[in-house]
Amino acid sequence: MNPSQIPIRDIKPLLPIPDVSFYIFTALIAAGVLIVAAGTIYVWRRWHFGRKSDPRISWVKRLEQMDFSDAKRSAYLMTKYGRLLAEDKRRQEIMAQLLPKLERYKYKKRVPPLDEETKRFMKLFIEMSKDAL
């Protein structure tokens, strides 16, 4: 048979192939932006809230805001937070001297006002604790 005599079968046109590469590229860019944003937020929150998590800062603030006119409450607060804040040798020595002085202001219904020497020791301890932070 001659090639020109071959019967032509029905030749169909080319089918269009859907091009989704643009959508895949857009999805990858969006996922990358979300991952970078989530990582940035995580690092920022970790850094921002991590630096405020030191409880010693709040203890010193409570001692600074302590009302010296209420001797009983002052003695209890100073004992509680003073023991927690006495980390170095100097502050431990001051607390060792201060605790017996505070004993007369605790465990009683009515207590006398704080004497000046006890107030001075308490303020000295608070200042030393603030400087140590």
VOBA-1610 file (N, C-alpha, C; in pm, whole numbers, padded with zeros to 5 digits, always signed):
BEGIN
Met+00081-00118+00000Met+00000+00000+00000Met+00086+00125+00000Asn+00039+00210-00071Asn+00103+00338-00085Asn+00066+00425+00035Pro+00164+00500+00091Pro+00134+00580+00209Pro+00022+00682+00184Ser+00005+00724+00068Ser-00101+00820+00044Ser-00238+00754+00041Gln-00236+00624+00032Gln-00362+00553+00025Gln-00405+00495+00160Ile-00325+00515+00260Ile-00359+00462+00393Ile-00478+00542+00443Pro-00577+00472+00488Pro-00692+00547+00537Pro-00656+00622+00667Ile-00693+00742+00671Ile-00662+00825+00788Ile-00767+00796+00895Arg-00717+00759+01002Arg-00806+00736+01115Arg-00835+00871+01178Asp-00934+00874+01258Asp-00975+01000+01319Asp-00867+01045+01418Ile-00797+01152+01388Ile-00694+01208+01474Ile-00759+01317+01558Lys-00746+01297+01687Lys-00808+01393+01777Lys-00709+01503+01810Pro-00759+01620+01840Pro-00668+01729+01875Pro-00605+01704+02013Leu-00497+01773+02042Leu-00430+01760+02171Leu-00523+01807+02284Leu-00516+01732+02392Leu-00598+01769+02508Leu-00525+01873+02590Pro-00598+01969+02641Pro-00530+02069+02727Pro-00492+02006+02861Ile-00371+02029+02905Ile-00323+01980+03035Ile-00335+02096+03134Pro-00407+02074+03242Pro-00423+02186+03338Pro-00288+02220+03403Asp-00256+02346+03405Asp-00130+02392+03463Asp-00159+02444+03604Val-00122+02366+03703Val-00147+02404+03842Val-00019+02450+03912Ser+00086+02466+03836Ser+00213+02504+03899Ser+00203+02640+03968Phe+00125+02732+03915Phe+00109+02862+03980Phe+00043+02846+04117Tyr-00057+02760+04127Tyr-00126+02739+04254Tyr-00035+02668+04355Ile+00044+02574+04307Ile+00139+02506+04396Ile+00242+02606+04446Phe+00294+02690+04359Phe+00391+02792+04398Phe+00331+02888+04501Thr+00209+02932+04479Thr+00142+03022+04572Thr+00120+02954+04708Ala+00082+02827+04707Ala+00061+02754+04833Ala+00193+02738+04909Leu+00302+02712+04839Leu+00432+02700+04905Leu+00477+02832+04966Ile+00455+02941+04894Ile+00491+03073+04948Ile+00407+03103+05073Ala+00277+03076+05067Ala+00189+03102+05182Ala+00230+03015+05301Ala+00262+02888+05278Ala+00305+02801+05388Ala+00436+02850+05448Gly+00527+02897+05363Gly+00654+02950+05412Gly+00635+03073+05498Val+00547+03163+05453Val+00519+03285+05530Val+00457+03249+05664Leu+00364+03153+05665Leu+00302+03111+05792Leu+00404+03049+05887Ile+00494+02969+05835Ile+00595+02906+05920Ile+00689+03010+05979Val+00731+03106+05896Val+00820+03212+05945Val+00747+03299+06049Ala+00620+03331+06024Ala+00543+03411+06121Ala+00525+03337+06252Ala+00492+03208+06244Ala+00475+03130+06366Ala+00606+03119+06443Gly+00716+03100+06373Gly+00846+03094+06440Gly+00883+03225+06505Thr+00855+03335+06436Thr+00885+03467+06491Thr+00801+03494+06616Ile+00674+03462+06611Ile+00587+03481+06728Ile+00633+03394+06844Tyr+00670+03271+06816Tyr+00718+03181+06922Tyr+00844+03235+06988Val+00940+03277+06907Val+01065+03330+06962Val+01039+03458+07041Trp+00955+03547+06989Trp+00927+03672+07058Trp+00860+03646+07192Arg+00758+03559+07195Arg+00689+03531+07322Arg+00782+03465+07422Arg+00865+03374+07374Arg+00961+03307+07462Arg+01057+03407+07524Trp+01105+03500+07442Trp+01198+03600+07492Trp+01126+03700+07581His+01008+03746+07540His+00936+03850+07614His+00890+03800+07750Phe+00828+03683+07756Phe+00776+03634+07882Phe+00883+03562+07963Gly+00988+03518+07899Gly+01095+03450+07970Gly+01174+03542+08060Arg+01190+03666+08019Arg+01270+03758+08100Arg+01193+03810+08221Lys+01060+03798+08220Lys+00981+03845+08333Lys+00948+03732+08430Ser+00999+03616+08406Ser+00958+03503+08487Ser+01038+03487+08616Asp+01134+03572+08642Asp+01213+03560+08763Asp+01128+03599+08884Pro+01097+03506+08973Pro+01010+03540+09087Pro+01076+03634+09186Arg+01208+03640+09186Arg+01277+03727+09283Arg+01240+03874+09260Ile+01213+03910+09137Ile+01175+04049+09108Ile+01043+04083+09177Ser+00947+03993+09170Ser+00818+04020+09235Ser+00832+04016+09388Trp+00920+03932+09439Trp+00940+03928+09585Trp+00999+04060+09634Val+01097+04113+09563Val+01157+04240+09603Val+01054+04352+09592Lys+00971+04350+09489Lys+00867+04453+09476Lys+00769+04447+09591Arg+00734+04325+09633Arg+00643+04314+09748Arg+00707+04369+09875Leu+00836+04343+09892Leu+00904+04396+10011Leu+00915+04548+10002Glu+00937+04602+09883Glu+00945+04747+09870Glu+00810+04814+09899Gln+00700+04749+09865Gln+00568+04806+09885Gln+00513+04776+10025Met+00592+04712+10106Met+00548+04673+10240Met+00520+04798+10326Asp+00411+04792+10400Asp+00372+04902+10488Asp+00432+04877+10626Phe+00525+04964+10667Phe+00594+04944+10794Phe+00505+04979+10914Ser+00391+05042+10890Ser+00303+05075+11003Ser+00232+04949+11055Asp+00213+04850+10970Asp+00154+04722+11013Asp+00270+04628+11047Ala+00311+04629+11174Ala+00431+04557+11216Ala+00417+04406+11200Lys+00303+04352+11232Lys+00285+04208+11226Lys+00295+04158+11082Arg+00223+04223+10992Arg+00227+04184+10851Arg+00367+04204+10792Ser+00431+04312+10829Ser+00568+04338+10781Ser+00664+04229+10827Ala+00648+04187+10951Ala+00736+04082+11004Ala+00715+03951+10929Tyr+00591+03915+10904Tyr+00564+03791+10831Tyr+00614+03798+10687Leu+00590+03911+10620Leu+00636+03926+10481Leu+00789+03923+10473Met+00853+03992+10566Met+00999+03997+10565Met+01058+03858+10590Thr+00996+03783+10680Thr+01045+03648+10708Thr+01027+03558+10586Lys+00910+03564+10526Lys+00880+03477+10411Lys+00971+03507+10292Tyr+00971+03631+10248Tyr+01048+03665+10129Tyr+01197+03683+10159Gly+01229+03719+10281Gly+01370+03733+10317Gly+01443+03600+10310Arg+01380+03494+10357Arg+01443+03362+10349Arg+01461+03319+10205Leu+01367+03355+10119Leu+01379+03318+09979Leu+01486+03399+09907Leu+01503+03524+09947Leu+01597+03613+09880Leu+01739+03606+09936Ala+01757+03548+10051Ala+01890+03541+10113Ala+01972+03433+10043Glu+02039+03472+09935Glu+02113+03377+09856Glu+02264+03386+09880Asp+02314+03506+09898Asp+02458+03518+09921Asp+02486+03527+10071Lys+02612+03521+10106Lys+02651+03515+10247Lys+02613+03642+10324Arg+02629+03756+10263Arg+02601+03883+10331Arg+02451+03895+10365Arg+02366+03863+10271Arg+02222+03871+10298Arg+02178+03763+10397Gln+02243+03649+10396Gln+02211+03546+10495Gln+02248+03592+10636Glu+02359+03664+10648Glu+02399+03717+10779Glu+02297+03822+10828Ile+02254+03908+10739Ile+02156+04010+10778Ile+02025+03944+10818Met+01982+03841+10743Met+01859+03770+10781Met+01875+03699+10914Ala+01993+03644+10940Ala+02017+03578+11068Ala+02006+03677+11184Gln+02048+03801+11162Gln+02035+03905+11265Gln+01893+03959+11273Leu+01824+03958+11161Leu+01691+04017+11154Leu+01582+03925+11208Leu+01595+03796+11188Leu+01490+03703+11230Leu+01460+03707+11380Pro+01560+03709+11467Pro+01525+03720+11610Pro+01455+03852+11645Lys+01487+03958+11574Lys+01421+04086+11599Lys+01276+04083+11553Leu+01248+04004+11449Leu+01111+03996+11398Leu+01023+03903+11480Glu+01081+03817+11559Glu+01004+03720+11637Glu+00907+03788+11735Arg+00945+03902+11788Arg+00856+03968+11886Arg+00735+04033+11820Tyr+00737+04044+11685Tyr+00624+04103+11614Tyr+00531+03997+11556Lys+00562+03871+11579Lys+00479+03763+11525Lys+00420+03683+11641Tyr+00320+03603+11610Tyr+00258+03507+11702Tyr+00184+03572+11819Lys+00154+03699+11810Lys+00078+03767+11916Lys-00039+03840+11852Lys-00141+03862+11936Lys-00258+03932+11885Lys-00229+04080+11862Arg-00165+04142+11958Arg-00130+04284+11948Arg+00021+04297+11958Val+00076+04373+11867Val+00221+04389+11865Val+00256+04538+11867Pro+00371+04573+11921Pro+00414+04713+11919Pro+00459+04753+11779Pro+00469+04882+11752Pro+00518+04924+11620Pro+00665+04886+11602Leu+00707+04879+11478Leu+00846+04842+11449Leu+00942+04947+11503Asp+01049+04902+11565Asp+01149+04996+11613Asp+01240+05035+11496Glu+01314+05143+11512Glu+01393+05200+11403Glu+01506+05107+11359Glu+01565+05036+11452Glu+01676+04946+11416Glu+01626+04832+11327Thr+01511+04777+11360Thr+01453+04670+11278Thr+01416+04722+11140Lys+01358+04842+11135Lys+01324+04902+11006Lys+01450+04922+10922Arg+01556+04968+10987Arg+01681+04993+10916Arg+01737+04863+10857Phe+01734+04756+10937Phe+01780+04626+10888Phe+01694+04578+10770Met+01565+04598+10782Met+01475+04554+10675Met+01501+04633+10547Lys+01517+04763+10559Lys+01544+04846+10441Lys+01680+04813+10380Leu+01777+04784+10464Leu+01909+04745+10414Leu+01901+04614+10336Phe+01826+04519+10389Phe+01811+04391+10321Phe+01739+04409+10187Ile+01637+04492+10185Ile+01563+04516+10061Ile+01653+04581+09956Glu+01731+04679+09997Glu+01822+04745+09903Glu+01928+04648+09851Met+01981+04564+09939Met+02081+04466+09894Met+02021+04365+09798Ser+01898+04326+09823Ser+01831+04231+09734Ser+01802+04295+09599Lys+01765+04423+09600Lys+01738+04493+09475Lys+01867+04508+09394Asp+01977+04538+09461Asp+02105+04552+09392Asp+02155+04419+09337Ala+02121+04309+09403Ala+02169+04177+09358Ala+02097+04131+09232Leu+01979+04185+09207Leu+01908+04146+09085Leu+01967+04220+08970
//
